[in-house]
Amino acid sequence: MDIHHPDMRAAAQAPAPQPPSTLLGATAAGLLIFAALVWAQHDDSQADTRHRAAAEQAHVEAAEERRAAAAARACEPGTTPAWIDATTVQCLRAR
């Protein structure tokens, strides 16, 4: 048996290592992209929540300013406005 013959040398050598599966890499890349999208959506929802809260606060402040202006117009100088309910103001004189 001639181990120096090219056919015998090829048979005696270990098989070539197989490259890692591309399916595993593609799955990992897909999961990474999916996680990034979920994270990005979560970040956007936080920004939306903060934006809604700021808009609500601005609306409340504007309503309070309108209410104070209405009370000032309804009462004479030297009196203090006191709201009885959402639409009724009473002007109180200082004693």
C-alpha positions as CSV (number, residue, x, y, z in Angstrom):
1,M,0.0,0.0,0.0
2,D,1.5,3.3,-1.1
3,I,0.4,6.1,1.3
4,H,2.2,8.6,-0.9
5,H,-0.3,8.1,-3.7
6,P,-2.6,11.1,-4.0
7,D,-5.8,9.0,-3.6
8,M,-4.4,7.3,-0.5
9,R,-3.3,10.6,1.1
10,A,-6.8,12.1,0.6
11,A,-8.4,9.1,2.2
12,A,-6.1,9.2,5.2
13,Q,-6.7,12.9,6.0
14,A,-9.4,14.1,8.3
15,P,-12.5,15.5,6.5
16,A,-12.5,19.2,6.0
17,P,-14.4,21.1,8.8
18,Q,-17.8,22.3,7.9
19,P,-18.5,26.0,8.1
20,P,-21.0,27.0,10.8
21,S,-24.6,26.9,9.8
22,T,-25.9,30.1,8.2
23,L,-29.4,29.3,9.5
24,L,-28.2,29.9,13.1
25,G,-26.6,33.2,12.1
26,A,-29.7,34.3,10.2
27,T,-31.9,33.4,13.1
28,A,-29.7,35.3,15.5
29,A,-29.7,38.4,13.2
30,G,-33.5,38.2,12.9
31,L,-34.0,38.1,16.6
32,L,-31.6,41.0,17.1
33,I,-33.5,43.1,14.6
34,F,-36.8,42.1,16.2
35,A,-35.6,43.1,19.6
36,A,-34.4,46.4,18.3
37,L,-37.8,47.1,16.8
38,V,-39.6,46.2,20.0
39,W,-37.2,48.5,21.9
40,A,-37.7,51.3,19.5
41,Q,-41.5,51.0,19.8
42,H,-41.2,51.0,23.6
43,D,-39.2,54.2,23.5
44,D,-41.7,55.9,21.2
45,S,-44.6,54.9,23.5
46,Q,-42.7,56.6,26.4
47,A,-42.3,59.8,24.4
48,D,-46.0,59.7,23.4
49,T,-47.0,59.3,27.1
50,R,-44.8,62.3,28.1
51,H,-46.2,64.4,25.2
52,R,-49.8,63.6,26.2
53,A,-49.0,64.5,29.9
54,A,-47.5,67.8,28.8
55,A,-50.5,68.6,26.6
56,E,-52.9,67.7,29.4
57,Q,-51.0,70.0,31.8
58,A,-51.0,72.9,29.4
59,H,-54.8,72.4,28.9
60,V,-55.4,72.4,32.7
61,E,-53.3,75.6,33.1
62,A,-55.1,77.3,30.3
63,A,-58.5,76.4,31.9
64,E,-57.3,77.8,35.3
65,E,-56.3,81.0,33.6
66,R,-59.6,81.4,31.9
67,R,-61.4,80.7,35.1
68,A,-59.4,83.3,37.0
69,A,-60.0,85.9,34.3
70,A,-63.8,85.2,34.4
71,A,-63.8,85.5,38.2
72,A,-61.9,88.8,38.0
73,R,-64.4,90.2,35.4
74,A,-67.4,89.1,37.5
75,C,-66.3,90.6,40.8
76,E,-65.9,94.2,41.8
77,P,-62.5,95.5,42.9
78,G,-61.9,94.9,46.6
79,T,-63.8,91.6,46.6
80,T,-62.5,88.0,46.5
81,P,-64.0,85.5,44.0
82,A,-65.1,82.2,45.5
83,W,-66.3,79.4,43.1
84,I,-69.4,77.7,44.4
85,D,-69.4,75.1,41.6
86,A,-67.9,74.7,38.1
87,T,-70.0,77.6,36.6
88,T,-71.0,79.8,39.6
89,V,-68.7,82.4,41.3
90,Q,-69.6,84.4,44.4
91,C,-67.8,87.7,45.2
92,L,-66.9,88.0,48.9
93,R,-66.2,91.3,50.6
94,A,-63.3,91.6,53.0
95,R,-64.4,92.4,56.6
